[in-house]
Amino acid sequence: MEQEKEVIKNLYTAFQNLDYQSMADCYHPNASFRDEAFNLSGTQIPAMWKMLCERAKDFSLTFTVQEINGVITAHWEPKYTFSQTNRFVHNIIDAEFKFEEGKIIHHIDTFNFWHWSRQSLGLPGLLLGWSPLLKNKVQTQAMKSLESFMAAT
């Protein structure tokens, strides 16, 4: 478990430094990643981190890593300016990981979508952040943005 905890510490330390290549090195080639905006696998994961690192504005991150009942978890709190609206966001995220061959094979981030959407989107997020309609729109836009980013790199 200590080796796996080190992988997660390396992941978030690399993110603090906006070092997407070191972040990518933490993942197994067949990894999956899921959060409120993305549902990714394989090469999409390092591309997402690269996109987020390159677009980061006013970015900072704190994190803790722990093992609970044999499961490695992390609590992390990024603060940044959301590029699409220029609004400041302080997100609070809990992550769970599974490993294969010493690398992350499954990564699931959970956070309060309504809390995030009211910060990042303003009034539309406040009024509609609880609705599947807005969540689906954000997910669709996030995937289009990642696909465009991947096509351009």
Sequence and secondary structure as in RCSB ss.txt:
>XXXX:A:sequence
MEQEKEVIKNLYTAFQNLDYQSMADCYHPNASFRDEAFNLSGTQIPAMWKMLCERAKDFSLTFTVQEINGVITAH
WEPKYTFSQTNRFVHNIIDAEFKFEEGKIIHHIDTFNFWHWSRQSLGLPGLLLGWSPLLKNKVQTQAMKSLESFM
AAT
>XXXX:A:secstr
 HHHHHHHHHHHHHHHTT HHHHHTTEEEEEEEE SS EEETTHHHHHHHHHHHH  S EEEEEEEEETTEEEEE
EEEEEEETTTTEEEE  EEEEEEEETTEEEEEEEE  HHHHHHHHHSHHHHHHTTSHHHHHHHHHHHHHHHHHHH
HH 
